Amino acid sequence: MLYICTHLSPPTQVWHHPDADKLFCEEIDLGEESGPRQIASGLREHYTLEEMQDRRVLVVCNLKPAKIVGFTSNGMVLAAKGEGKVELVAPPAESAIGERVFIEGLSGEPLSAAQIKKKKVWETVAKDLKTGENGVATWGGKSIATSAGFCAVTTLIGAPIS
């Protein structure tokens, strides 16, 4: 069963990491009481600031904060990689900001960040994340979706997602 908590939201601010040529720093509002999260992602070689700004993305929310070149990242933006390119996993346009995504046919509550780290759950889950038919994001062959439909990439089929 998948116990990773993933929400969707567009970055409200995106800027270049001052000390790392491959990193963006993003502020992403997931509708949490604590306010927007700051997240680092290695997407600068694949997207411009303008392409990232206000773009709906999927964020893994229950990972422990990680220092990435001096920047504390509080989550991970999901993207598929293959054929020499990277494509962000996008929710349907009608999806609600901050909505938790789900895996078809599965239910349950996500683990805490401490449980994810202690049990090395992310490493196990990540192995089974990939794109399927029509670029739909899948885990273990089951589609990842919101209440408005499937989350997908534009062109990559059978590509790993991380």
Buried (B, 14 or more C-beta within 10 A) or exposed (E): EBBBBBBBBBBEBBBEBEEBEBBBBBBBBBEEEEEBBBBBBBBBEBBEEEEBBEBBBBBBBBBEEEEBBEBEBBBBBBBBBBEEBBBBBBBBEEBBBBBBBBBEEEEEEBBEBEEBBEEEBBEEBBEBBBBBEEBBBBBBEBBBBBEBBBBBBEBBBEBBBB
